[in-house]
Amino acid sequence: MGGGYAGGFGTYSGLDGTPDGVEANSGDDGAEEKGHREARGSRQGVDEISLAAFTILADNIQALEKFFQTTLDTLLRQLDLSESKPILLASPGFVAQAFLKFILETATRTGNKALLAQRSNFVVVHSASGYLHSLNEVLQTPEVLARLKDTKYARESKLMEEFMNLLYKDDGKAAYGPREVEQAVEKGAVGRGGGILLISDSLFRAQDVAIRRRWVGLVDKVRETEGGEVRVLSSTHQSGTQLEGLGGIAAILTFPLEYLDEEDEEANTGG
C-alpha cells in the first residue's frame, strides 16, 4: 500500500490509485479558494462593522448636537446677556468643553454678538456626575469659588462707585447713615425702578439682638415690600470698608429726597 504526504494539509493519497501529486494539487487549489472566500468574507465583515459603527457614531453626534441646541435655547431664555456674570458649565468627561465649543460656534454662525461677548464668563469644570447633587461639589471647587468671589466683589465695587458719583452730584438720590436710609425706605425711595440698599455684613454681627433684627427687618422691607435690590457688602473687601466709613449702610434712591434734622422739622412746623 502506497502512501504520501501532500503539501502541508496532512492528507494521504494512493489508497484509491490516484497519483499523489494530483491529490496534492487538488488540495492546494481547494485550500487557496477557501482562503479567498474567507478573506472576502472577512473584508465584508469588516465593512459591515465599520458601516454599523459609523451609523452609530453619526446618530450619537446628531443626538448630542440636538441636546446642545436644546440646552443652549434654554440657557438663552434664562440669561440676561447684558449682564456680566459667570456661566458655569459642569459635566463628567469632556461634554462641558464640547458644549462651550458648540455655543461659540453657534454664536459665530448666527452673529450673536451678545453671546460672544460672554466668552470670558464661561467656566468649564469637571463634575462627578450629571445629576443635581454634584452641583454642590462643583460650587465648592477653588476655581469656581474664586470666579464667583471676584464677580461679587466687582459688582459691589461698581455699585459703590455709582453711589459715590451720585453723592458728589448732591442731587438727593444718594442716602447714607442709619437714620437717613431708614427715612428713605419709609418714603418708598428704595424700591422698584432702581432702588438699591447697600448694607455692611458687620451690622448683622452686632451683639445686641435688637440691632440685628432692626437691619434684618429693613432688608426684608426693601426686598419684599418695596421691591428694591439689596446688596450685603463684605467688610473685609475694599467696597465694604468704604461703606463702613459711611455708617455701614447707604442707598441709591429711585427719586431725590431732601433730609431735615428733627430740630429743623420742629422749627418749620412750629413744634
Backbone torsions as a table, in degrees:
resi	resn	phi	psi	omega
1	MET	NA	121.9	-179.4
2	GLY	-84.1	162.9	175.9
3	GLY	-163.6	159.7	179.4
4	GLY	-161.5	162.8	-178.6
5	TYR	-103.9	119.0	-175.7
6	ALA	-96.2	110.5	177.2
7	GLY	57.4	-135.7	180.0
8	GLY	-117.1	20.8	-173.0
9	PHE	-93.9	-8.0	176.0
10	GLY	73.3	26.8	179.2
11	THR	-108.9	138.4	-179.7
12	TYR	-104.9	147.8	178.7
13	SER	-127.5	176.7	177.9
14	GLY	100.5	-11.2	-179.4
15	LEU	-71.2	-31.3	-178.8
16	ASP	-110.6	13.2	176.9
17	GLY	87.4	0.7	179.4
18	THR	-76.7	133.6	-179.8
19	PRO	-58.2	142.9	-179.0
20	ASP	-58.3	-41.8	-175.8
21	GLY	-62.1	-39.8	-177.7
22	VAL	-63.9	-46.3	-177.9
23	GLU	-66.7	-35.6	179.5
24	ALA	-63.9	-44.7	179.6
25	ASN	-65.0	-39.7	178.4
26	SER	-61.1	-39.5	179.1
27	GLY	-64.8	-39.7	179.2
28	ASP	-63.9	-44.3	-179.3
29	ASP	-62.5	-42.9	-179.0
30	GLY	-65.9	-40.2	-179.8
31	ALA	-67.1	-37.7	-179.8
32	GLU	-66.0	-43.8	178.4
33	GLU	-62.7	-41.1	178.1
34	LYS	-62.3	-39.6	179.0
35	GLY	-63.6	-40.4	177.6
36	HIS	-63.0	-43.1	179.8
37	ARG	-62.1	-42.3	179.9
38	GLU	-65.4	-38.8	179.7
39	ALA	-65.0	-44.3	178.5
40	ARG	-62.0	-40.3	178.9
41	GLY	-64.5	-38.4	-179.8
42	SER	-66.0	-44.3	179.4
43	ARG	-62.5	-41.1	178.9
44	GLN	-63.2	-39.2	179.1
45	GLY	-65.0	-41.4	178.5
46	VAL	-64.1	-42.8	179.5
47	ASP	-61.7	-43.0	-179.7
48	GLU	-64.7	-41.1	178.8
49	ILE	-65.3	-42.4	179.7
50	SER	-62.4	-42.8	179.2
51	LEU	-63.7	-42.8	179.3
52	ALA	-64.2	-42.8	179.7
53	ALA	-64.3	-41.2	178.9
54	PHE	-64.1	-41.2	179.1
55	THR	-62.5	-44.2	178.8
56	ILE	-63.4	-43.0	-179.8
57	LEU	-63.5	-44.0	179.5
58	ALA	-62.8	-42.0	178.6
59	ASP	-62.9	-40.9	179.9
60	ASN	-65.4	-42.2	179.0
61	ILE	-63.4	-44.0	179.4
62	GLN	-62.6	-42.8	179.0
63	ALA	-65.4	-39.6	179.6
64	LEU	-66.1	-41.6	178.6
65	GLU	-64.8	-37.7	177.0
66	LYS	-64.5	-41.4	177.2
67	PHE	-62.9	-44.8	179.1
68	PHE	-60.6	-43.8	-178.2
69	GLN	-64.6	-42.7	178.3
70	THR	-63.0	-43.0	179.3
71	THR	-65.2	-41.3	179.1
72	LEU	-65.2	-41.6	178.3
73	ASP	-59.9	-42.6	178.6
74	THR	-65.3	-42.0	-179.5
75	LEU	-61.8	-42.6	-178.2
76	LEU	-68.0	-28.9	177.2
77	ARG	-72.1	-27.8	-176.3
78	GLN	-92.5	-24.5	-173.8
79	LEU	-90.4	143.8	168.5
80	ASP	-100.8	101.5	-173.5
81	LEU	-70.5	-7.0	176.8
82	SER	-80.7	-13.7	179.2
83	GLU	-100.0	151.1	179.2
84	SER	-105.0	100.9	-179.7
85	LYS	-135.6	153.1	176.7
86	PRO	-63.9	139.4	176.2
87	ILE	-117.8	109.0	-172.4
88	LEU	-90.2	124.6	175.6
89	LEU	-116.8	115.2	-176.8
90	ALA	-129.0	142.6	178.9
91	SER	-168.6	160.7	167.7
92	PRO	-70.6	156.1	176.4
93	GLY	62.1	-140.5	-174.0
94	PHE	-112.7	17.8	-177.1
95	VAL	-63.8	-44.0	-178.6
96	ALA	-62.3	-41.5	178.8
97	GLN	-65.1	-39.8	178.1
98	ALA	-66.4	-35.1	178.5
99	PHE	-66.7	-41.1	177.5
100	LEU	-61.6	-42.2	177.5
101	LYS	-60.9	-41.7	178.5
102	PHE	-62.9	-42.6	-179.9
103	ILE	-59.9	-49.0	-176.9
104	LEU	-68.0	-38.2	177.7
105	GLU	-66.3	-40.8	178.5
106	THR	-65.6	-42.7	179.1
107	ALA	-62.7	-39.3	178.3
108	THR	-67.2	-44.4	-177.7
109	ARG	-65.5	-38.5	-176.9
110	THR	-92.2	-4.4	179.6
111	GLY	71.5	30.9	-180.0
112	ASN	-83.7	89.4	-176.1
113	LYS	-68.7	-33.6	-179.8
114	ALA	-64.3	-38.6	178.5
115	LEU	-71.6	-39.6	178.0
116	LEU	-63.9	-30.8	179.5
117	ALA	-68.9	-15.3	179.3
118	GLN	-88.7	3.9	-174.4
119	ARG	-49.1	-46.5	-176.2
120	SER	-73.4	-12.6	-178.4
121	ASN	-87.8	-11.9	179.9
122	PHE	-75.1	132.7	178.1
123	VAL	-122.7	116.8	-180.0
124	VAL	-101.9	122.8	179.6
125	VAL	-135.1	160.7	179.4
126	HIS	-89.9	141.3	174.7
127	SER	-125.9	155.0	-177.3
128	ALA	-67.8	-29.9	-179.9
129	SER	-154.5	176.7	178.2
130	GLY	-95.0	9.5	-178.2
131	TYR	-89.5	160.0	-172.8
132	LEU	-60.9	-33.2	-176.3
133	HIS	-64.2	-19.1	178.5
134	SER	-76.9	-13.8	-177.7
135	LEU	-61.9	-41.9	179.5
136	ASN	-59.8	-40.1	178.1
137	GLU	-63.7	-42.2	-179.2
138	VAL	-63.6	-41.8	-177.3
139	LEU	-68.4	-14.8	179.5
140	GLN	-96.9	0.3	179.4
141	THR	-71.1	144.8	-177.5
142	PRO	-55.1	-40.1	-177.8
143	GLU	-62.3	-46.3	-178.4
144	VAL	-68.9	-43.3	178.7
145	LEU	-58.5	-41.5	180.0
146	ALA	-64.3	-43.1	-179.4
147	ARG	-65.7	-43.9	-179.9
148	LEU	-65.5	-38.6	-179.8
149	LYS	-65.2	-46.4	-179.4
150	ASP	-62.5	-39.3	-178.9
151	THR	-68.6	-41.2	179.4
152	LYS	-61.5	-47.4	-178.8
153	TYR	-67.6	-35.5	178.2
154	ALA	-63.5	-41.5	177.9
155	ARG	-64.8	-42.1	179.4
156	GLU	-64.1	-42.5	179.5
157	SER	-62.6	-40.1	179.4
158	LYS	-64.8	-40.4	179.3
159	LEU	-65.9	-41.4	178.6
160	MET	-65.4	-37.0	177.3
161	GLU	-64.3	-42.5	178.3
162	GLU	-62.6	-42.5	-180.0
163	PHE	-62.8	-45.9	-177.8
164	MET	-64.2	-35.7	177.0
165	ASN	-63.0	-41.3	178.0
166	LEU	-67.1	-37.0	-179.7
167	LEU	-65.1	-40.9	179.6
168	TYR	-68.2	-31.4	177.9
169	LYS	-67.7	-26.9	178.9
170	ASP	55.5	46.3	-179.3
171	ASP	-104.0	12.0	176.6
172	GLY	81.6	8.2	-178.3
173	LYS	-104.1	13.9	176.2
174	ALA	-132.7	128.3	179.4
175	ALA	-126.0	144.9	176.6
176	TYR	-147.5	157.9	-175.7
177	GLY	93.5	146.8	-175.9
178	PRO	-54.0	-51.7	-174.0
179	ARG	-65.6	-46.0	-177.5
180	GLU	-65.0	-41.3	-178.6
181	VAL	-68.7	-41.7	178.0
182	GLU	-61.2	-39.0	176.5
183	GLN	-62.0	-42.4	-179.7
184	ALA	-63.0	-40.6	178.2
185	VAL	-64.6	-43.7	179.5
186	GLU	-61.1	-33.1	-179.3
187	LYS	-86.7	2.6	176.8
188	GLY	77.0	20.7	-176.9
189	ALA	-89.9	-3.4	179.3
190	VAL	-119.0	57.6	-176.2
191	GLY	-129.2	-146.3	-178.3
192	ARG	-61.9	148.3	178.0
193	GLY	97.1	13.6	175.0
194	GLY	121.6	2.2	177.4
195	GLY	-70.1	131.1	-178.2
196	ILE	-133.9	124.8	175.2
197	LEU	-97.0	124.1	176.8
198	LEU	-108.5	120.5	-176.0
199	ILE	-137.2	137.9	-178.5
200	SER	-77.4	141.8	178.3
201	ASP	-66.5	-17.0	179.8
202	SER	-66.0	-27.3	179.9
203	LEU	-66.6	-24.0	-179.8
204	PHE	-87.8	-1.2	178.2
205	ARG	-106.8	14.0	179.8
206	ALA	-62.1	145.5	179.8
207	GLN	-67.1	-35.4	-178.6
208	ASP	-76.4	121.2	-179.2
209	VAL	-62.3	-37.6	-178.9
210	ALA	-61.6	-36.9	179.3
211	ILE	-67.8	-42.8	178.6
212	ARG	-61.7	-42.4	179.0
213	ARG	-63.5	-34.4	179.0
214	ARG	-57.4	-47.5	-176.3
215	TRP	-77.1	-34.3	175.4
216	VAL	-62.3	-42.3	178.6
217	GLY	-63.4	-38.2	178.9
218	LEU	-66.5	-42.5	179.0
219	VAL	-62.1	-45.2	179.5
220	ASP	-61.9	-39.4	-179.8
221	LYS	-63.9	-43.5	-179.7
222	VAL	-65.7	-45.4	-176.7
223	ARG	-71.1	-54.2	-168.5
224	GLU	-88.0	-36.8	-176.7
225	THR	-92.0	-49.0	-175.1
226	GLU	-86.8	-22.1	-179.9
227	GLY	78.1	21.1	179.0
228	GLY	-88.9	177.3	179.2
229	GLU	-98.5	142.0	178.3
230	VAL	-122.0	129.8	176.0
231	ARG	-123.4	118.4	177.0
232	VAL	-93.2	114.3	-175.7
233	LEU	-93.9	140.3	178.2
234	SER	-75.4	129.7	179.5
235	SER	-70.9	-10.3	178.7
236	THR	-88.9	-9.4	-179.6
237	HIS	-100.5	159.1	-176.0
238	GLN	-56.6	-44.6	-179.6
239	SER	-64.8	-37.1	177.7
240	GLY	-67.4	-38.4	177.3
241	THR	-63.8	-40.5	177.8
242	GLN	-62.7	-40.0	178.6
243	LEU	-67.3	-36.0	177.4
244	GLU	-57.6	-36.3	179.0
245	GLY	-68.7	-13.5	178.6
246	LEU	-103.7	16.2	179.8
247	GLY	96.3	6.0	176.6
248	GLY	83.3	1.0	-178.2
249	ILE	-153.9	140.9	179.8
250	ALA	-154.5	169.8	-179.0
251	ALA	-152.4	142.2	170.1
252	ILE	-98.2	123.4	-170.3
253	LEU	-96.7	154.5	178.3
254	THR	-83.0	-21.2	175.3
255	PHE	-148.6	153.4	-174.8
256	PRO	-70.0	146.3	176.6
257	LEU	-132.5	148.9	172.4
258	GLU	-112.8	131.0	-175.3
259	TYR	-102.0	135.4	179.3
260	LEU	-119.1	138.6	174.0
261	ASP	-67.0	155.3	-179.4
262	GLU	-58.5	-37.8	180.0
263	GLU	-64.6	-41.0	178.4
264	ASP	-64.6	-40.5	179.7
265	GLU	-63.5	-43.2	-180.0
266	GLU	-65.2	-37.0	179.7
267	ALA	-67.3	-39.7	-178.8
268	ASN	-70.0	-29.6	-178.7
269	THR	-94.2	-3.0	179.0
270	GLY	80.1	16.3	-177.8
271	GLY	-79.1	NA	NA
